[in-house]
Amino acid sequence: MARFPFLRPASGTRPRRADTLDVIVEPTLRRLADYWLSRRAGQVMPRRADIDPVDIPWALSQLFLVDCVSDAGRGADGGRWRYRYRLAGEEVEKVFRASSGRHSLRGAWLDDILEPQHLTPVMARWRPLPDDGCIVYMQGMIYRMADCLARGGRIMLPLADEPGGPVTGLIGATDCDWECRKAADSATAMPADIAVTYIPAGMLA
């Protein structure tokens, strides 16, 4: 399977921790986080079955759903976790089709998508979600291609299969704008940083 070199991770500042959703500045991402919060039904996180696409038509093009598969036996996370895309919205799919020609992300594993040298930091960035039930919120460079990059925000929210159960998946969304060198001063470097914030789901009221 072809890997996508444009999905290389950005350099980042030291991750920080927050205990509120107020750190989320993108309106669409905050609205999705509030919806996720409303579907918890007294639990730390919602079940997959609690998330209804009918409730969030405004987010569907930017959404992605991922299975968190534990003890999967291979991958760059010590064999502990692998991540498989269950589905992705049109805005997310469009990025992959533009560079790879792949028809869909559906069924793709994260460690098949990323080049090996870029996989380890991404897996490390994701790991607090399945290990500790943390929301992962990122700001900065979201995608990067040869002449363009997309800057904005991304959020990933944990999901379970059973009430009070362990993390088995996540729902995420990306909200970003593209910047291209052709439209900017070619002598100006395009910043490729990313800031990561972990929000423990159990800390949210």
MDAnalysis code that builds the backbone (N, CA, C; Angstrom):
import MDAnalysis as mda
import numpy as np

u = mda.Universe.empty(615, n_residues=205, atom_resindex=np.repeat(np.arange(205), 3), trajectory=True)
u.add_TopologyAttr("name", ["N", "CA", "C"] * 205)
u.add_TopologyAttr("resid", np.arange(1, 206))
u.add_TopologyAttr("resname", ["MET", "ALA", "ARG", "PHE", "PRO", "PHE", "LEU", "ARG", "PRO", "ALA", "SER", "GLY", "THR", "ARG", "PRO", "ARG", "ARG", "ALA", "ASP", "THR", "LEU", "ASP", "VAL", "ILE", "VAL", "GLU", "PRO", "THR", "LEU", "ARG", "ARG", "LEU", "ALA", "ASP", "TYR", "TRP", "LEU", "SER", "ARG", "ARG", "ALA", "GLY", "GLN", "VAL", "MET", "PRO", "ARG", "ARG", "ALA", "ASP", "ILE", "ASP", "PRO", "VAL", "ASP", "ILE", "PRO", "TRP", "ALA", "LEU", "SER", "GLN", "LEU", "PHE", "LEU", "VAL", "ASP", "CYS", "VAL", "SER", "ASP", "ALA", "GLY", "ARG", "GLY", "ALA", "ASP", "GLY", "GLY", "ARG", "TRP", "ARG", "TYR", "ARG", "TYR", "ARG", "LEU", "ALA", "GLY", "GLU", "GLU", "VAL", "GLU", "LYS", "VAL", "PHE", "ARG", "ALA", "SER", "SER", "GLY", "ARG", "HIS", "SER", "LEU", "ARG", "GLY", "ALA", "TRP", "LEU", "ASP", "ASP", "ILE", "LEU", "GLU", "PRO", "GLN", "HIS", "LEU", "THR", "PRO", "VAL", "MET", "ALA", "ARG", "TRP", "ARG", "PRO", "LEU", "PRO", "ASP", "ASP", "GLY", "CYS", "ILE", "VAL", "TYR", "MET", "GLN", "GLY", "MET", "ILE", "TYR", "ARG", "MET", "ALA", "ASP", "CYS", "LEU", "ALA", "ARG", "GLY", "GLY", "ARG", "ILE", "MET", "LEU", "PRO", "LEU", "ALA", "ASP", "GLU", "PRO", "GLY", "GLY", "PRO", "VAL", "THR", "GLY", "LEU", "ILE", "GLY", "ALA", "THR", "ASP", "CYS", "ASP", "TRP", "GLU", "CYS", "ARG", "LYS", "ALA", "ALA", "ASP", "SER", "ALA", "THR", "ALA", "MET", "PRO", "ALA", "ASP", "ILE", "ALA", "VAL", "THR", "TYR", "ILE", "PRO", "ALA", "GLY", "MET", "LEU", "ALA"])
u.atoms.positions = np.array([
    [0.843, -1.192, 0.000],
    [0.000, 0.000, 0.000],
    [0.881, 1.245, 0.000],
    [0.524, 2.219, -0.817],
    [1.316, 3.451, -0.890],
    [1.179, 4.252, 0.391],
    [2.314, 4.809, 0.828],
    [2.304, 5.707, 1.977],
    [2.364, 7.127, 1.481],
    [1.970, 8.062, 2.329],
    [1.795, 9.435, 1.906],
    [2.813, 10.329, 2.585],
    [3.884, 10.704, 1.885],
    [4.931, 11.489, 2.521],
    [4.489, 12.878, 2.935],
    [3.396, 13.399, 2.363],
    [2.983, 14.751, 2.740],
    [2.402, 14.792, 4.145],
    [2.096, 13.625, 4.708],
    [1.539, 13.589, 6.048],
    [2.649, 13.463, 7.084],
    [3.655, 14.298, 6.966],
    [4.737, 14.228, 7.940],
    [4.397, 15.123, 9.121],
    [4.788, 14.718, 10.325],
    [4.384, 15.477, 11.505],
    [5.134, 16.786, 11.609],
    [4.486, 17.741, 12.221],
    [5.129, 19.026, 12.487],
    [5.974, 18.918, 13.741],
    [6.927, 19.839, 13.833],
    [7.624, 19.969, 15.100],
    [6.640, 20.553, 16.102],
    [6.861, 20.302, 17.376],
    [5.869, 20.764, 18.334],
    [6.471, 21.247, 19.629],
    [5.692, 22.046, 20.332],
    [6.070, 22.449, 21.669],
    [5.708, 21.320, 22.628],
    [6.159, 21.419, 23.861],
    [5.850, 20.392, 24.852],
    [4.338, 20.324, 25.052],
    [3.745, 19.111, 25.000],
    [2.292, 19.012, 25.197],
    [1.887, 19.602, 26.540],
    [0.695, 20.157, 26.569],
    [0.187, 20.686, 27.827],
    [-1.112, 19.983, 28.178],
    [-1.558, 20.190, 29.382],
    [-2.778, 19.561, 29.876],
    [-3.768, 20.650, 30.252],
    [-5.045, 20.391, 29.984],
    [-6.108, 21.319, 30.370],
    [-7.249, 20.513, 30.979],
    [-8.086, 21.184, 31.758],
    [-9.230, 20.507, 32.366],
    [-10.548, 21.142, 31.945],
    [-10.519, 21.848, 30.813],
    [-11.718, 22.510, 30.299],
    [-11.673, 22.511, 28.775],
    [-12.837, 22.564, 28.156],
    [-12.923, 22.663, 26.699],
    [-12.685, 24.086, 26.205],
    [-12.495, 25.031, 27.105],
    [-12.341, 26.431, 26.710],
    [-11.066, 26.679, 25.907],
    [-10.136, 25.736, 25.908],
    [-8.907, 25.907, 25.120],
    [-9.177, 25.736, 23.624],
    [-10.325, 25.187, 23.265],
    [-10.645, 24.920, 21.856],
    [-11.196, 26.197, 21.233],
    [-10.481, 26.760, 20.261],
    [-10.857, 28.068, 19.731],
    [-11.631, 27.989, 18.415],
    [-11.521, 26.889, 17.677],
    [-12.250, 26.767, 16.414],
    [-13.720, 26.456, 16.716],
    [-14.662, 27.278, 16.226],
    [-16.076, 27.079, 16.573],
    [-16.607, 25.693, 16.220],
    [-16.239, 25.168, 15.070],
    [-16.748, 23.848, 14.676],
    [-16.226, 22.769, 15.608],
    [-14.951, 22.845, 15.970],
    [-14.370, 21.837, 16.849],
    [-14.957, 21.945, 18.254],
    [-15.169, 23.162, 18.717],
    [-15.770, 23.327, 20.046],
    [-17.209, 22.808, 20.045],
    [-17.929, 23.066, 18.971],
    [-19.307, 22.593, 18.891],
    [-19.358, 21.060, 18.898],
    [-18.411, 20.426, 18.202],
    [-18.346, 18.961, 18.212],
    [-18.005, 18.450, 19.607],
    [-17.064, 19.109, 20.281],
    [-16.705, 18.695, 21.634],
    [-17.888, 18.843, 22.588],
    [-18.654, 19.913, 22.440],
    [-19.837, 20.102, 23.285],
    [-20.878, 19.021, 23.008],
    [-21.031, 18.653, 21.733],
    [-21.969, 17.574, 21.396],
    [-21.512, 16.261, 22.038],
    [-20.220, 15.952, 21.893],
    [-19.652, 14.745, 22.499],
    [-19.927, 14.735, 24.010],
    [-19.722, 15.878, 24.648],
    [-19.938, 15.994, 26.089],
    [-21.396, 15.716, 26.441],
    [-22.305, 16.204, 25.613],
    [-23.731, 16.050, 25.885],
    [-24.211, 14.614, 25.728],
    [-23.424, 13.788, 25.040],
    [-23.832, 12.401, 24.774],
    [-23.227, 11.406, 25.759],
    [-22.579, 11.874, 26.810],
    [-21.894, 10.957, 27.727],
    [-22.851, 10.189, 28.645],
    [-24.006, 10.720, 28.904],
    [-25.021, 10.048, 29.736],
    [-24.450, 9.604, 31.079],
    [-23.709, 10.510, 31.713],
    [-23.170, 10.211, 33.029],
    [-21.890, 9.399, 33.030],
    [-21.406, 9.008, 31.869],
    [-20.169, 8.233, 31.770],
    [-18.989, 9.158, 31.447],
    [-17.785, 8.606, 31.496],
    [-16.594, 9.392, 31.168],
    [-16.589, 9.783, 29.700],
    [-17.087, 8.892, 28.839],
    [-17.126, 9.150, 27.397],
    [-18.370, 8.502, 26.814],
    [-18.839, 8.967, 25.662],
    [-20.001, 8.331, 25.036],
    [-19.649, 6.962, 24.465],
    [-20.681, 6.161, 24.251],
    [-20.533, 4.953, 23.443],
    [-20.587, 5.357, 21.965],
    [-20.064, 4.517, 21.120],
    [-20.193, 4.778, 19.682],
    [-21.651, 4.959, 19.299],
    [-22.521, 4.119, 19.881],
    [-23.944, 4.156, 19.536],
    [-24.616, 5.448, 19.963],
    [-23.976, 6.201, 20.853],
    [-24.556, 7.461, 21.312],
    [-24.335, 8.605, 20.327],
    [-23.448, 8.402, 19.365],
    [-23.133, 9.438, 18.377],
    [-23.995, 9.211, 17.143],
    [-24.835, 10.171, 16.828],
    [-25.759, 10.052, 15.700],
    [-25.421, 11.123, 14.659],
    [-24.994, 10.717, 13.456],
    [-24.655, 11.701, 12.421],
    [-25.777, 12.679, 12.112],
    [-27.016, 12.262, 12.339],
    [-28.154, 13.144, 12.085],
    [-28.064, 14.392, 12.962],
    [-27.441, 14.264, 14.121],
    [-27.343, 15.384, 15.053],
    [-26.287, 16.407, 14.641],
    [-25.350, 16.013, 13.775],
    [-24.190, 16.880, 13.507],
    [-23.938, 17.039, 12.002],
    [-24.955, 17.392, 11.224],
    [-24.741, 17.524, 9.770],
    [-23.721, 18.596, 9.418],
    [-23.567, 19.605, 10.270],
    [-22.641, 20.714, 10.051],
    [-21.178, 20.278, 10.143],
    [-20.918, 19.089, 10.689],
    [-19.534, 18.634, 10.886],
    [-19.152, 17.466, 9.982],
    [-20.094, 16.886, 9.267],
    [-19.847, 15.609, 8.606],
    [-18.698, 15.653, 7.604],
    [-18.556, 16.744, 6.871],
    [-17.500, 16.788, 5.848],
    [-16.110, 16.816, 6.469],
    [-16.011, 17.209, 7.727],
    [-14.713, 17.347, 8.393],
    [-14.422, 16.219, 9.379],
    [-15.358, 15.297, 9.534],
    [-15.252, 14.240, 10.541],
    [-14.401, 13.067, 10.075],
    [-13.860, 12.339, 11.046],
    [-13.312, 11.012, 10.792],
    [-13.575, 10.146, 12.014],
    [-13.833, 8.869, 11.776],
    [-14.035, 7.878, 12.822],
    [-12.929, 6.841, 12.713],
    [-12.329, 6.511, 13.835],
    [-11.175, 5.617, 13.858],
    [-11.389, 4.554, 14.925],
    [-11.070, 3.285, 14.607],
    [-11.047, 2.215, 15.591],
    [-9.698, 2.213, 16.291],
    [-9.686, 2.119, 17.609],
    [-8.460, 1.943, 18.383],
    [-8.375, 0.461, 18.746],
    [-7.460, -0.238, 18.127],
    [-7.362, -1.689, 18.272],
    [-6.183, -2.004, 19.189],
    [-6.463, -2.593, 20.343],
    [-5.405, -2.876, 21.307],
    [-4.759, -4.224, 21.035],
    [-3.484, -4.330, 21.447],
    [-2.725, -5.579, 21.296],
    [-2.813, -6.117, 19.883],
    [-2.643, -5.207, 18.916],
    [-2.795, -5.587, 17.513],
    [-1.578, -6.305, 16.955],
    [-0.485, -6.332, 17.701],
    [0.639, -7.171, 17.313],
    [1.698, -6.515, 16.475],
    [1.385, -5.418, 15.793],
    [2.413, -4.744, 15.018],
    [2.113, -3.248, 14.984],
    [3.036, -2.495, 14.466],
    [2.895, -1.050, 14.458],
    [4.008, -0.418, 15.266],
    [4.004, 0.886, 15.343],
    [5.102, 1.607, 15.969],
    [4.826, 1.961, 17.416],
    [3.798, 1.379, 18.010],
    [3.436, 1.736, 19.376],
    [3.686, 0.563, 20.321],
    [4.772, -0.160, 20.083],
    [5.114, -1.277, 20.941],
    [4.125, -2.422, 20.851],
    [3.371, -2.493, 19.756],
    [2.390, -3.554, 19.608],
    [1.122, -3.317, 20.395],
    [1.028, -2.171, 21.111],
    [-0.121, -1.928, 21.986],
    [-1.338, -1.426, 21.229],
    [-1.158, -0.472, 20.340],
    [-2.294, 0.129, 19.647],
    [-2.042, 0.209, 18.155],
    [-3.104, -0.034, 17.401],
    [-3.157, 0.324, 15.988],
    [-4.456, 1.080, 15.770],
    [-4.477, 1.880, 14.712],
    [-5.615, 2.762, 14.447],
    [-6.088, 2.542, 13.021],
    [-7.376, 2.228, 12.879],
    [-7.961, 1.925, 11.571],
    [-9.101, 2.902, 11.303],
    [-9.027, 3.572, 10.157],
    [-10.074, 4.514, 9.782],
    [-11.338, 3.758, 9.412],
    [-12.408, 4.087, 10.116],
    [-13.708, 3.485, 9.809],
    [-14.396, 4.269, 8.692],
    [-14.312, 5.586, 8.754],
    [-14.833, 6.442, 7.683],
    [-14.249, 7.828, 7.844],
    [-14.363, 8.626, 6.785],
    [-13.879, 10.006, 6.819],
    [-14.776, 10.850, 5.939],
    [-14.980, 12.100, 6.354],
    [-15.802, 13.022, 5.586],
    [-15.100, 13.508, 4.332],
    [-15.853, 14.180, 3.499],
    [-15.352, 14.568, 2.174],
    [-14.129, 15.477, 2.253],
    [-14.098, 16.408, 3.179],
    [-12.944, 17.304, 3.277],
    [-11.677, 16.534, 3.642],
    [-11.802, 15.537, 4.499],
    [-10.652, 14.714, 4.892],
    [-10.232, 13.814, 3.734],
    [-11.210, 13.169, 3.103],
    [-10.907, 12.282, 1.976],
    [-10.234, 13.032, 0.832],
    [-10.646, 14.264, 0.615],
    [-10.126, 15.041, -0.509],
    [-8.616, 15.239, -0.406],
    [-8.115, 15.426, 0.794],
    [-6.674, 15.609, 0.989],
    [-5.912, 14.367, 0.546],
    [-6.408, 13.198, 0.903],
    [-5.725, 11.962, 0.559],
    [-5.834, 11.654, -0.926],
    [-7.005, 11.880, -1.506],
    [-7.165, 11.616, -2.934],
    [-6.271, 12.518, -3.776],
    [-6.121, 13.761, -3.345],
    [-5.347, 14.729, -4.127],
    [-3.892, 14.313, -4.266],
    [-3.362, 13.663, -3.256],
    [-1.952, 13.308, -3.295],
    [-1.704, 11.864, -3.678],
    [-2.616, 10.969, -3.304],
    [-2.326, 9.544, -3.446],
    [-3.104, 8.847, -4.554],
    [-4.246, 9.395, -4.923],
    [-5.100, 8.698, -5.874],
    [-5.917, 7.594, -5.231],
    [-5.738, 7.385, -3.922],
    [-6.506, 6.369, -3.209],
    [-7.972, 6.787, -3.164],
    [-8.858, 5.838, -3.369],
    [-10.275, 6.177, -3.447],
    [-10.843, 6.592, -2.102],
    [-10.435, 5.905, -1.024],
    [-11.039, 6.184, 0.264],
    [-10.113, 5.764, 1.394],
    [-10.247, 6.454, 2.518],
    [-9.530, 6.078, 3.732],
    [-10.200, 4.919, 4.463],
    [-11.406, 4.595, 4.088],
    [-12.153, 3.562, 4.805],
    [-11.347, 2.267, 4.881],
    [-11.130, 1.772, 6.086],
    [-10.407, 0.520, 6.281],
    [-8.895, 0.657, 6.336],
    [-8.364, 1.848, 6.116],
    [-6.910, 2.037, 6.114],
    [-6.378, 2.114, 7.542],
    [-5.198, 1.518, 7.760],
    [-4.516, 1.594, 9.048],
    [-3.566, 2.779, 9.046],
    [-3.459, 3.450, 10.204],
    [-2.575, 4.598, 10.298],
    [-1.138, 4.240, 9.947],
    [-0.670, 3.057, 10.374],
    [0.718, 2.690, 10.105],
    [0.946, 2.252, 8.666],
    [-0.116, 2.122, 7.880],
    [0.032, 1.918, 6.439],
    [0.017, 3.240, 5.686],
    [-0.514, 4.282, 6.306],
    [-0.644, 5.580, 5.655],
    [0.631, 6.404, 5.800],
    [1.187, 6.398, 7.005],
    [2.352, 7.233, 7.279],
    [3.645, 6.495, 6.965],
    [4.640, 7.240, 6.500],
    [5.960, 6.666, 6.311],
    [6.541, 6.310, 7.679],
    [7.322, 5.228, 7.743],
    [7.793, 4.739, 9.054],
    [8.486, 5.793, 9.901],
    [9.307, 6.651, 9.287],
    [10.046, 7.633, 10.090],
    [9.146, 8.702, 10.695],
    [7.923, 8.831, 10.176],
    [7.002, 9.828, 10.709],
    [5.947, 9.216, 11.624],
    [5.886, 7.899, 11.650],
    [4.809, 7.241, 12.391],
    [4.987, 7.355, 13.903],
    [6.208, 7.170, 14.395],
    [6.436, 7.123, 15.836],
    [5.956, 8.377, 16.568],
    [6.311, 9.606, 16.122],
    [5.815, 10.778, 16.861],
    [4.307, 10.946, 16.785],
    [3.698, 10.537, 15.681],
    [2.242, 10.633, 15.580],
    [1.577, 9.651, 16.544],
    [2.103, 8.417, 16.598],
    [1.541, 7.434, 17.529],
    [1.695, 7.904, 18.972],
    [2.835, 8.516, 19.284],
    [3.042, 9.027, 20.640],
    [2.043, 10.135, 20.961],
    [1.746, 10.951, 19.961],
    [0.807, 12.057, 20.157],
    [-0.609, 11.538, 20.395],
    [-0.962, 10.433, 19.737],
    [-2.303, 9.878, 19.865],
    [-2.478, 9.036, 21.135],
    [-1.405, 8.482, 21.671],
    [-1.524, 7.425, 22.674],
    [-2.277, 7.806, 23.946],
    [-2.179, 9.036, 24.469],
    [-2.968, 9.347, 25.669],
    [-4.474, 9.192, 25.482],
    [-4.955, 9.190, 24.246],
    [-6.396, 9.001, 24.033],
    [-6.821, 7.581, 24.415],
    [-6.247, 6.519, 23.821],
    [-6.694, 5.184, 24.239],
    [-6.174, 4.756, 25.596],
    [-4.976, 5.209, 25.973],
    [-4.414, 4.799, 27.260],
    [-5.134, 5.438, 28.439],
    [-5.415, 6.734, 28.338],
    [-5.900, 7.494, 29.494],
    [-7.261, 8.150, 29.279],
    [-7.878, 7.932, 28.124],
    [-9.174, 8.550, 27.872],
    [-9.102, 10.046, 27.692],
    [-7.991, 10.536, 27.145],
    [-7.827, 11.977, 26.957],
    [-8.378, 12.437, 25.610],
    [-8.979, 13.609, 25.607],
    [-9.235, 14.326, 24.361],
    [-7.894, 14.872, 23.873],
    [-7.635, 14.741, 22.577],
    [-6.407, 15.282, 21.992],
    [-6.789, 16.456, 21.096],
    [-6.257, 17.623, 21.430],
    [-6.534, 18.841, 20.660],
    [-5.221, 19.396, 20.144],
    [-5.161, 19.641, 18.844],
    [-3.936, 20.110, 18.201],
    [-4.208, 21.401, 17.446],
    [-3.249, 22.300, 17.490],
    [-3.307, 23.550, 16.740],
    [-1.984, 23.775, 16.041],
    [-2.061, 24.209, 14.786],
    [-0.845, 24.486, 14.026],
    [-0.935, 23.878, 12.644],
    [0.146, 23.241, 12.206],
    [0.151, 22.613, 10.898],
    [-0.599, 21.284, 10.960],
    [-1.646, 21.153, 10.146],
    [-2.461, 19.947, 10.134],
    [-2.058, 19.027, 8.985],
    [-1.899, 19.576, 7.784],
    [-1.425, 18.832, 6.617],
    [-0.292, 19.622, 5.974],
    [0.578, 18.902, 5.265],
    [1.643, 19.576, 4.540],
    [1.905, 18.857, 3.232],
    [1.867, 19.604, 2.134],
    [2.222, 19.092, 0.820],
    [3.471, 19.828, 0.340],
    [3.853, 19.596, -0.903],
    [5.110, 20.153, -1.397],
    [5.133, 21.671, -1.324],
    [4.074, 22.330, -1.776],
    [4.059, 23.782, -1.850],
    [3.054, 24.432, -0.913],
    [2.276, 23.634, -0.234],
    [1.203, 24.172, 0.593],
    [1.159, 23.460, 1.937],
    [0.625, 24.149, 2.912],
    [0.312, 23.504, 4.180],
    [-1.031, 24.021, 4.666],
    [-1.639, 23.221, 5.514],
    [-2.926, 23.584, 6.095],
    [-2.724, 23.828, 7.575],
    [-3.136, 25.003, 8.023],
    [-3.010, 25.363, 9.425],
    [-4.401, 25.521, 10.028],
    [-4.521, 25.107, 11.258],
    [-5.806, 25.204, 11.931],
    [-5.824, 24.327, 13.159],
    [-6.932, 23.617, 13.363],
    [-7.084, 22.787, 14.540],
    [-7.595, 21.402, 14.199],
    [-7.323, 20.480, 15.096],
    [-7.845, 19.113, 14.988],
    [-8.176, 18.650, 16.394],
    [-9.276, 17.941, 16.511],
    [-9.663, 17.376, 17.799],
    [-9.984, 15.901, 17.612],
    [-9.629, 15.103, 18.620],
    [-9.952, 13.681, 18.635],
    [-10.540, 13.360, 20.006],
    [-11.722, 12.746, 20.002],
    [-12.499, 12.508, 21.218],
    [-12.720, 11.008, 21.392],
    [-12.451, 10.464, 22.580],
    [-12.545, 9.014, 22.767],
    [-13.980, 8.509, 22.798],
    [-14.129, 7.250, 22.343],
    [-15.419, 6.567, 22.362],
    [-15.236, 5.168, 22.937],
    [-16.299, 4.631, 23.519],
    [-16.302, 3.270, 24.047],
    [-17.406, 2.467, 23.362],
    [-17.348, 1.152, 23.518],
    [-18.430, 0.305, 23.014],
    [-19.518, 0.090, 24.057],
    [-19.128, 0.068, 25.338],
    [-20.055, -0.188, 26.429],
    [-19.971, 0.933, 27.462],
    [-21.049, 1.194, 28.187],
    [-20.993, 2.220, 29.243],
    [-19.872, 1.917, 30.229],
    [-19.019, 2.900, 30.471],
    [-17.912, 2.707, 31.393],
    [-16.800, 1.831, 30.864],
    [-16.904, 1.445, 29.609],
    [-15.922, 0.544, 29.033],
    [-14.649, 1.249, 28.621],
    [-13.652, 0.469, 28.185],
    [-12.399, 1.073, 27.736],
    [-12.575, 1.768, 26.388],
    [-11.610, 2.579, 26.032],
    [-11.628, 3.257, 24.729],
    [-11.484, 2.220, 23.617],
    [-12.392, 2.285, 22.647],
    [-12.310, 1.401, 21.485],
    [-12.276, 2.166, 20.170],
    [-12.435, 3.475, 20.243],
    [-12.430, 4.259, 19.012],
    [-12.373, 5.739, 19.332],
    [-12.438, 6.524, 18.276],
    [-12.446, 7.977, 18.450],
    [-13.228, 8.619, 17.325],
    [-13.770, 9.774, 17.635],
    [-14.363, 10.635, 16.618],
    [-13.528, 11.901, 16.588],
    [-13.164, 12.333, 15.400],
    [-12.320, 13.507, 15.268],
    [-12.804, 14.414, 14.159],
    [-12.240, 15.608, 14.134],
    [-12.552, 16.567, 13.074],
    [-11.376, 17.511, 12.903],
    [-11.261, 18.025, 11.692],
    [-10.204, 18.965, 11.337],
    [-10.834, 20.225, 10.768],
    [-10.331, 21.369, 11.203],
    [-10.796, 22.664, 10.705],
    [-9.552, 23.472, 10.364],
    [-9.289, 23.680, 9.073],
    [-8.027, 24.316, 8.694],
    [-8.174, 25.127, 7.412],
    [-7.191, 25.987, 7.189],
    [-7.094, 26.790, 5.976],
    [-5.746, 26.512, 5.319],
    [-5.749, 26.496, 3.983],
    [-4.530, 26.193, 3.234],
    [-3.738, 27.461, 2.939],
    [-2.416, 27.348, 3.047],
    [-1.493, 28.419, 2.681],
    [-0.500, 27.847, 1.670],
    [-0.287, 28.582, 0.588],
    [0.614, 28.103, -0.462],
    [1.742, 29.099, -0.691],
    [2.911, 28.599, -1.011],
    [4.060, 29.457, -1.275],
    [3.817, 30.363, -2.475],
    [3.056, 29.879, -3.421],
    [2.813, 30.670, -4.625],
    [2.138, 31.997, -4.289],
    [1.384, 32.002, -3.206],
    [0.647, 33.213, -2.835],
    [1.382, 34.014, -1.762],
    [2.555, 33.571, -1.393],
    [3.286, 34.243, -0.318],
    [4.695, 34.570, -0.778],
    [5.373, 35.310, -0.001],
    [6.763, 35.641, -0.266],
    [7.589, 34.363, -0.228],
    [8.230, 34.018, -1.315],
    [8.971, 32.761, -1.394],
    [10.133, 32.723, -0.425],
    [10.565, 33.880, 0.050],
    [11.678, 33.920, 0.994],
    [11.219, 33.712, 2.429],
    [9.911, 33.678, 2.632],
    [9.371, 33.526, 3.979],
    [9.130, 32.056, 4.277],
    [9.716, 31.589, 5.346],
    [9.524, 30.189, 5.722],
    [8.085, 29.963, 6.172],
    [7.564, 28.797, 5.828],
    [6.215, 28.441, 6.240],
    [6.305, 27.701, 7.572],
    [5.788, 28.264, 8.642],
    [5.937, 27.620, 9.946],
    [5.253, 26.260, 9.969],
    [5.910, 25.295, 10.582],
    [5.406, 23.926, 10.603],
    [5.312, 23.400, 12.030],
    [4.866, 24.255, 12.928],
    [4.776, 23.874, 14.322],
    [3.387, 23.351, 14.643],
    [3.284, 22.657, 15.766],
    [1.980, 22.210, 16.244],
    [2.010, 22.186, 17.759],
    [0.927, 22.621, 18.368],
    [0.786, 22.595, 19.824],
    [-0.268, 21.551, 20.168],
    [0.033, 20.701, 21.131],
    [-0.859, 19.609, 21.518],
    [-1.329, 19.820, 22.950],
    [-2.637, 19.697, 23.151],
    [-3.222, 19.786, 24.482],
    [-4.005, 18.524, 24.768],
    [-3.782, 17.941, 25.934],
    [-4.541, 16.760, 26.378],
    [-5.550, 17.199, 27.433],
    [-6.795, 16.778, 27.227],
    [-7.875, 17.106, 28.161],
    [-8.442, 15.805, 28.684],
    [-8.142, 15.391, 29.918],
    [-8.681, 14.145, 30.453],
    [-10.208, 14.183, 30.507],
    [-10.833, 13.227, 29.836],
    [-12.297, 13.242, 29.769],
    [-12.924, 13.150, 31.151],
    [-12.277, 12.436, 32.055],
    [-12.827, 12.269, 33.384],
    [-12.823, 13.523, 34.229],
    [-12.106, 14.573, 33.764],
    [-12.032, 15.818, 34.510],
    [-13.152, 16.777, 34.127],
    [-13.899, 16.458, 33.068],
    [-14.906, 17.371, 32.565],
    [-16.240, 17.147, 33.286],
    [-16.862, 18.239, 33.658],
    [-18.143, 18.161, 34.351],
    [-19.255, 17.833, 33.369],
])
